[in-house]
């Protein structure tokens, strides 16, 4: 089976789309209509370009699979890695401001010493991926289908939709305006314009184009079409990277990677888990979960072969990264560099290959320089108090067991591997991660010249933490069970079935009454009794699949029922539903239907984020206080203060300390307000409605909410 077709073809297609959108938007100041006319012809070139990158010489450029060079677990270095994590965690009482420096110094000495020793071992060839069998393909298909189904049906609202979906809505509703040339989210007398860097991402334009083709709302395309498709792509990409890192054990590691991406989805605010399946319909999630792993894979491959087709794919991957998110301008070159340096040897041929590979990141580098990083000018105007070295670290790595797992994976996963070729690659990856990405002396340079103080934490997203953490779990499980390289692939399903409830279990009595108990018993028997390990593989596979699917279904159904019992559940299960609060969705649509043309809307906090996601919506007086501060330069004098008072008043949070009657009348005239929504719980509801009655506004009722519309 040719997995590369499903892994690289979406990347190539999106890269071509991004080039087209940038040429039309930046060079010709074109519009969405022009983009829609050219898009089909450009996208048709994706498959021939993919075929060119797979020419016969390139297919055999990687070394062929060879027998494993088996060694033993490196117990000494494993112990040192654990000691370094303990140093990081427990030095807070003694060195609260310097423990990252202490940890970094110990880690760089520990890894550097071993890396120098590995450079002298020239007799270890690079391990190549093996072909995928039909059994492997079926395994991958089941896992992909499971993930896609969960993403399609699990609902977790995210207010970021008001920004990203509104970009697609604005594009579809105004096809003859220059691409992303203005912002229709909040009403301003002078249209607020995007900075050049804000116009770099093209993901929202792709959503708009698909929505126009299918005649659907952009948010429907984002949540129910492209979101599940990207979730399936993420599974395939993670599998492709694992096939390169651990060619013989990738099937064992992949289910655990997916488990970590789901299980830690709400625990760490800036983690790979949040920026993957939780927000997979956003371009920034596609960047972190799919494009960056692909760039890392291509960097590793090019450092091995120097093949020109890998170089072209790296170039296209860098372009795709800029289209997914403006963060790709700096994340793409860094990721390519990490992949190239992980296999670097201090020789002239290797160095030339690395320098040539770095040229593949020329597109995001050229684009960033030509735009003069206008966003950095804004970010660096923020006080350096917004920057914290340790906060940036914990925002991605988390705290407690999550941090310990990911930190050990970053510096010590290679110690558990017995194949010397796999160990060399993982060791090289660890030394680059510590030397560059976790270097406390390099981070301030990133802040000053690359990211700004508030987004420096995104540098840590380059590290494939879910993969490194999964390697630790799988190899350590195999080590405990039978002292083998890793647990078998079929056992990995059972392992995940056992691990799932440990994230949510509330009583062991409940645990033993679920399918998890069956999974645990079977897993322990298979791991401890060699005779059971000789049972026919098909029988084990069937048991593993049934146990895994039953455990997953029980977990999600039970968790959804529990969350439905509490007020205002954030996450719930609903068949093929938009990721929008169910009680707010009809109200937001009602606002769009009732709003007069060319008038703004004054909405409470719980409704304001969701009206802009629908087509032909009215612009808002206020959507959030933070956003008002970002566009303050486009507002009238003291605009932030007046709009904030309106927002707090209509949301029932704070009453203005002025003449309310005059305040409301002046605001309606100043902001051309045509519709106001008053919630049932607003303590000043009667006062607001009396004011609107004196202005002869018309009242509509919907689920207890009052929709007041200005007469035409």
N, C-alpha and C positions, 0 to 999 in steps of 0.2 A: 504494500500500500504506500502511495506517495503522500506522506503527511505534509510535505513542503507546499503542495498546491494550496491547501486550506490555510496554511500558516502565512505564506508570503503574498499570495494574490490579494487579500484585502489590504495589506499594507501598500502594495504597489498601486492599487486603484486609488486609495486615499491620497497617496503622495501626488499622483497625477492630478487629482481633483484640487489639491492644495496649490500646486503650481498654477493651474488655470485660474483659480480664484484670486491668487496674488497678482497675476499678470493683469487680469481684468480690473481688479480693485485698485491696485497701486499704480500701474503703468498707464492704463487707459481711463481710469476713473469711471469704469463701466458699472452696470447695474445687474440686478438679479435676472432680468430678462435676457441680457447678453450671456450670462453664465449658464442659464438653462439651455440656450441654443447650442452652445459649444460642448456642454458636459457629455452628452452621449458619445460624441466622436472621440473625445479624449479618453473616456473610460474604456472604449473598445480596444484601445491600445494596451490595456493592462495585461491581458493574457499573452499576446505575442511578446511583450517585454519579459514576462515571467518565463516563457519558453526559452528566450534568448539567455537568461541567466542560468538555465539548466542545460546548457549545451553539453554534449557527451563528455568532453574533457573535464568539465567542471564537476560532473556527477562523481567522478572518480578522483577528484582532487584531494579529498580527505583520505587519510590512511585507512587501510582496510582493517576490519576487526581482527584482533589477535588474542591468543590465550592470556588470561589474567596473570599479572606479576604479583602473586600473593605474598604478603608479608604478615605482620601481626599488628594488633592494636597498639598504638603508641601510648602506653600507660603513663610514662613520665610526663610527656607534653600534655596529655589529658589532665593530669593533676595540676600542672602549672596553669592551664587555662581556667580551671575551676578556682584556683587561688586568685587569679587576676580579677575574676568576677566578684569574689568575696572582698577583695581590696576595693573595688569600685563601690560596692553596696555599703560596706561598713566603715569606710573612711570618712563618712559625713560628719561624725562626731568630732573628729580630730582635724580634718582638712576640708571644711565645708565649701570653700571657694576654689580648691585646687585638686579635687579628687579626679576630675577628668584628665588633668595633666599627669597625675600619678599613674592612673590606669593606662594612658596612652604611652607613657615612657616604658612601663613594664611590658605592654603588648608589643611595642615596636622592637624591643630588644629580644623578646621571646620569639616572635615570628621572623625577624630579620636574621637571627642566627641560624634558624632551620632553613630559611630560604637560601642563604648563601651556601649551605651544605648541599641543597638540592641542585644548585646550579652546576656543581661539580659532577653530578650523576648524569652523564650524557648518554648512558646506555638505556634510558627509559623512554621508549617511543610514546607518542601521544595516542591515547585510546580513542577510537572512532565509534560513532553510533552504529548500531546494528540495524538490519532491516526489520520492519514491523510485520509480524505474522497476523494471520486472520484472527487469532485469539486475542492478540494485543489490540487490534482494530475494534473488535467487539467490546472489549473492556473500555476502550476510550469512548466508544459510541454511547454506552450505557451511562458513563460518568458525565459526558457532555449533555445527554438528554436529561439527566437528573438535575444538573445545575440550571439548564435552560428553563425547565419547568418551575423550579423554585423561584428564579428571578422573574418569570412571567406572572406568578401568582402571589408573591409576597409583597405587601404594600408597606413602605416606610417613607412617609412624606419628608421632603427636604426643601426648605424654603429657598435654596439656591436656584430652584426652578424659575423663580420670578425673574432672575437675571438671564439665565441661559435659554430657557424656552422663549422668553420675550424677544431675544435676538432673532430667533427663527420666525416668530410671529411678525415682528417688525419687517423682516425681509420679505415674507410672503405678502403682507398687506401693502407693501410699497415697492413693487417690482421695478419701478422706473427711477427710483432714487439711487444714487451711488451706494455701493455695497458698504454697509455698516458705517454710514457717514454721520448718523445722528442717533439719538436715544429717545424713544417714545415711552419710557417707563414712567417718568414723573413730568408733570406739566411745568414748563418754564416759558417765559416770554421769548427768550432766545434759545433755540434748540441746542441742547447740550451735545457736544460732539465727542466721539471717541478719540483717544490718543492713538497715534500710529501703532503702538504695541497692542492696544486693545483690538485692533482690526486684523491682527495676524492670524488668530485661530479661524479655521474654516469648518469645524465640526458642526456648528449651528447652521451654517449655510447648507451643509449636506442634509441636515434634518429638514430644513425648509424645502429643499429641492425634492426630496422623497415625499414630503407632505403634499407638495403641489402635484406630483405625479399621481399619488393615490387619492387625492382630494380628501385628506384627513387633517385634523388639527395637528400642528407640529408636536404638541405634547403627547398625543397618541402615538405618533411615529417614534418619538424618543423613548417612551416607556414600554410600548408593546411590540415594536418592530425592531428597531436598531439596538435597544437595550438587551433583549434576549440573544440576538445574534452576536453582539459583542461578548456576552457572557460565554457563549460557546467558543468564540475565538480565543478568549483568555485561557480556557482549559487546554486548547490545542497548543497555544504558545507556551504555556508553562510546561506542557509535556515535551515540546520540542527542545526547550532549554535543558530540561532534565535529561533528555536523551544524549545531550552533549556532555553534561557534567558527570552523570553516573549512568553510562550506557546500559549496564546490565541490571540495574536496580530501579530504573525510572518508573516502572509500573508499580513498584512498592511505595515510592515516595509521593506520586501524584495525588492519590486520595487524601493523604495527610496534608498536602499543600492546600487542597480545596477545603479541607476541614478547618485549617487555620484561618483561611480567608473568610469563612463564614462565622466561625466560633468567636473570633475577636472583633467582629464587625461593629460593635458599639462600645467597646471598652477603651480603645485608644483613639483619641480624636483625630490624629493625623496619620494613622497607620495605613499600611497597604490594604488592610481589611476594609476600612471605611472608604478608601479610594479605589475600591474594586467592585464587588458585587452590590454593596449598599448604594453606590452612586454610579453604577456602570453606564447609565444613560448620559452621563456628562463626559465631555471631551477630556477633562483632566484625569478622569478615572481610566479612560481608554489609554491615555498616555502612560500612566503608572503601571497598569496591569497587563498591557499588551505590547505597546511600542517600545518601552524601555527594556523589557526582557528580550525582545527581538534584537534590539541594538546591542545588548550585552552578548547575545548568542552570536551575532554576526561579527562582533569584535573578536571574540574567542576563535571563531572559525578562520577569520582573515589572518590572525596572528600565527595560526598553524600552517596555512597554505599560501597566503599571499595571492589568492586567486582573484582575478579582475572582476568576476561576477559577484563575489562576495563584497567587493569594494562598491560596485554599483548598487547592490542591495543596501549597504550601509548608507550610501548617499540618499537613496529613496527613503530609508527609515528616518534619517534626520529631517527630511522634508515633511514626512508624515507626523513627526513629533511636533513640529512648529504648527501644523494644522490642527492638532488635537488640543493644544493649550499654548499660551504664550510662555509658560514655564519651559516648554521644549527648547526655547532659544538657548538656555544654558544647561538644561538637563541632558539634551541629546549629545552635545560634544563631550560632556563629562562621562556619560555612559559608554560611548564609543571608546574613550580613553581608558576607562577601567577594563573593558574587555580586551583591548590590545595589550595593556600592560600586565594582565594576569598571567600570560604565558611568556612574557618577555625574558630573554636571557641576555646577559651583558656581552653580546657579540655584535659585530658590525652588521651582518645580514638581518638579525632580529631588529636592531635599532632602525635600519632603513625601512623595514616592513612596518614598524610602528609609526614612523613619521609619515609614510605614504598613507597608512590607514587613517591618520588624523585628518588628512585632507578631505576625507569623505564627509566630515562635519562642516564643510565650507558653507553650505547653504544657510543653516541657522546662524553661523558666525557672521556671514556677510549681511544677512538680514538684520541681525541685532546691531551691528555697527552702523549700517546705513540708516537705521531708524534712530540712531543715537541714544537708544535705550531711554526713551522718554518716560517710561514707567519707573525706571531707576531714579530719575530726577525727583519724581514724586516720593518714592519710597525712602530715599536717603534724607528727605526733608523731615521724616519722622525721627523723633529723638531716639538715641541709641538705647534708651531705657527699654525700648520695645524688643531689644535683642538680649537673649539669655542663652549662653552656651548649653547649660544643662537642660533648660526648658526645650530647646530645639532638639536635643537628644531624646528626651522622654516623650516628646510629642509623637515621635515615630516608633520608638522602642517600647514605650509604655512603662509600667511599674511592676514590681513584684515578679511573679513567675513568668509573665510575658517577657519582661525585660531580661531575666536570667536566661530564658530559652534563646531569645534572639541574639543576645550578646555572646553566649557560648557558641551559637551557630556561626557568628561572624568571625570569631577568632579561633575556634577549636573544633569545628565540624570535621576538619581533615584528620584529626587524631583518631577518629573512630573508623576510618576507612582503611581497609587492608590492601586494596589494589594500589600499587605505587603510582600508576599513571593518573588515576583519579585523585589521589592525595596531592600530587604535584599541582594539578589545576586548582583544587580547592585552596591549597596553601598560597598559591600566587594570588588568587582572588582575595583571600584574607589580608595579605600584606598590603595590597593596593587599597583595600577598604580602610584599614587602620592608618596607613601612611598619608592618605589624601582626604578621604571623606570624613574620618573621625579625628582628624588632626586639629587640636584646639588652636594651633598657631596659624593654620591655613583658613579656618572659618572666618576670622575678621576680614581677610582679603576678599572672600566671597561676598561678605556683607557690603564692603565698600565699593566693589567694582562689578559685581555680578547680580546679586539678588535683592539687596536692600535688607534692612533689619527684620522685617516681618515675614519674609518668605525664605529665609536661610534654611529653615528646617526641611524644606523640600529636597535639599541636597541628599539627605539621608534616604530618600525614596529610591535612589539608584541602587541601594543595597538590596539584593533579593532575599529579604528577611524570611518570608514564608517558606521559600525553598531551603534555606540554610537551617531554619528551625525544624522543618520536616525531616531533613537528613539526620538531625540529631535524634529525633524520636524513632525513626525507622531503624537506624543502625544500632542505637542503644537497645531497642527491643530485641533485635536479632542477637546482640551480644549477650543479653541476659538469658535468652532462651536456649540457644545452642552454640554460642560462640561462632556464629557464621557471619558472613559479610552483611547481610540485611535479612529481615523477615521476607518470606515469599510474597509475591503480589497478591495472591488470594487471601493471605492472612492479613494483609494491610487493610482490606475492607472490614474484616472483623475487628481489627484494632480501632479503626475509626468508629465503628459501632459501639465500642466500649467507651471511647473517649467522649463521644457526643454528650451523654447525660451528665458527665462530670462537670460540664460547664453550667448546668441548670438544675441538677438534682436537688430536691429540698428534703427528702427523707428516704432512708434506705429501704423502708417498707414499700414505698412507692416504686423505688428502683427495681426491687425483686419481682414486682408484679408486671413488669413490662418486657417487651422483646429484648431489652438490653441485657437482661439476665441470661437469656439464651445465647446472645452473642458472647458474653463474658465466659460462660462455661465452655462453649465450643472453642473459643480462642485459647483458653488456658490448656485445654486438652491437646489441641493441635501443637501448641508451643512446647509442651512438656513431655509428651509421649511420642517417641520416634515411630512407634508402630502405627499410630493414627496418621502420621505424616505420609504413609505409603498408601492411603486410601486413594482411589481413582481421583484424578484432578478435577474431572467434571463434577463429581459429587461434592467435593470441597467448594468448587466454584458456585454451585447452586446454593449450597448452605450459606456461603458468604454473602452472595447477592441478596438472598431472602432476608437474612439477618440485617444487612446494611439498610435495605429499603424499608423494612418494617421499623427499624430503629429511627430512621430519619423521619418517616411518616408520623410515628408516634410522638416524636419530639416536637415537630412543628405543629401538629394538631393540638397537642396538649398545651404547648406554649401559647398558641393563638387563643385557645379557650381561656387560659388564665388571664391573658392580657385583655380579653374582651370583658372580663368581669370587673376590671378597674376602670375608673373614669378616664376619658380622653386617651385611649390607647394609642401609643405612637406607632407600633408595628402590629399589623394584623394580616390575616390570610384571606384573600378574596380572588376569585377566579378571574384572571385577565382584566384586572382593574387598574386604573391610573393611580400613580403614587401621589395621590392628593387626599387630604382628610375627607372621609366619606360625607360628613355632615356639612362641610364647607363647599363641596363641589357644586351642588345645585344652586347654592346661594351665589357663588361666583358667576355661574352661567346666567343667573337672573339679573345680575348687575349689568352684564354685557348686553342682554336683551333690552333692558329698560333705559340704559344711558342715552341721553340726547346726543346728537352728532356735534362734534367739535366742542365738547364740554368735558371738564375733568370730574373725577369722582373723589369723594371724601369717605374713606372706609376705615373700619376698626382694625386693630392689629391682627386679629385672627383671620380676617378676610383679605386684607391688602396684598399678601404675597401671592394669592392664587388667581386673582382677576387677570393680571398681565399674561398668564400662560395661554389665554384663549384669543383667537383671532378677533379683530375689530373691537378690541376692548378700549374703554376710555382711558386716557392717561390719568394718573393718580396725582392728588395733591401731595400725598406723602405715602411712602411705602415702608420706610424705616428711618430711624434717626441717624444711624451710621451712614446710610446711603446719602442722606441730605448733606452730611458733612463732606462727602467725597465730591459732590457736584456744587459746592457752595459758590464757586466762581460764576456759575450760570444763573444763580438766584438773585432776586431783588434784594436791596439792603435789608438786613435783619430777617432775611427769608427763612433761615434755619430756625430762628427763635419762634416766629409766628407759625410756621408749619408744624413745629414740634408741639406747640400748645394746642393746635387743632387736632393733631394725632392723639395726644394724651387725653384730650377732652372727649373725642368721639369713641375712644377705646375704653372710657370709663376709669381712667387711671388718675387724672388730675384735672381740676377745674381751673380755668384761667382766672387770674386775680385782677380782672378788668371788667368793664361793662360788657357782659356776655352778648347781649342783644346787638350792640354796635360791632363787637368783635366778629360775630358770625356774619353779619350783613356785609361788613367791609371785606371779609375773607372770601365770601361767595362772589363778590364783584371782582376782587383782585385776581382770583385764581380761576374765574369762569367755571365755578362748580355747577354741575347739572344734576348730580345724584348724590344723596347722602344716605348711608345705612346706619341705623341705630339698633344695637343689640338689646335683647331683653334684660340682660344683667347690668346695663349701664345705669349707675345711680342717678344720673342727671337726664334720664330718658324723657321724662315729662317736660322738663325745662327745654330741652332741644326741640321736641316736637311742637311745643307752643310757639317757639321762635319761627319754625318753618311754617306753621299755620298762618301766622301773621304775614308771611311772605307769599301766601297763597300757593304753596307747593302741594302736589298731589301725593297721597299716601298709598302704598301697596304693602300687603302683608305676605310673608313667606316664612314658615316655621318659627313664628314668633318674632321675626326680625321686621323692622319697619324700613321700607324702601321709599324714600322721599325724593320725588322727581320734580325738577323745575318745569313749570308749564311753558309750552312753546309760544 
